[in-house]
């Protein structure tokens, strides 16, 4: 059993590490946000792409969603540090889980697009391409795994919360593609050429995407429960 002095010491170490954890999360959140701003600036201002045209890509929409949520979380961390408080929310947890899942899906789509049999050609060498296709897809889930407060073991259906953004994107894009509102040459990914594939192919693609999203969300949640406590490891040791 720990003595009073050891308990007080452990409490001080715990508070110090919790403060450091929030500081790191705040910095990483703002880094992700400003990296996305830089990516958009490079694409629209420097390379003169049309912003509306870029928004047909899930990568862009996901990056903006992730950046805005990181901006909010960064300010929440700032408030927590100022008032020495703790703000927790299952909704925010699932939103962060959704961001992290989206970013990993983006990374997998980029890897898929690099296969020689795939007609897609994802950009990861330009400033925008590297930030949106590599930097954010790696840093966002790592930040979630280490810095977000766990909410416990998820129920079997809760990993589907990680597919929120995928569902929203599909609900917007599929009707536009089927109706012809989005011309064939504007369809951002070859596997979304729904009118040119069989029903079996389309079903298989969307089942695969949701299955990947589900298991990525489940994996990230388990990783978060395991890694978030690294910050407080061995605080009772002398």
Secondary structure, 3 states (H helix, E strand, C coil): CCCHHHHHHHHHHHHHHHHHHHHHHHHHHHHHHHHHHHHHHHHHHHCCCCHHHHCCCHHHHHHHHHHHHHHHHHHHHHHHHHHCCCCCCHHHHHHHHHHHHHHHHHHHHHHHHCCCCCCCCCCCCCHHHHHHHHHHHHHHHHHHHHHCCCCCCCCCCHHHHHHHHHHHHHHHHHHHHHHCCCCHHHCCCHHHCHHHCCHHHHHHHHHHHHHHHHHHHHHHHHHHHHHHHHHHCCCCCC
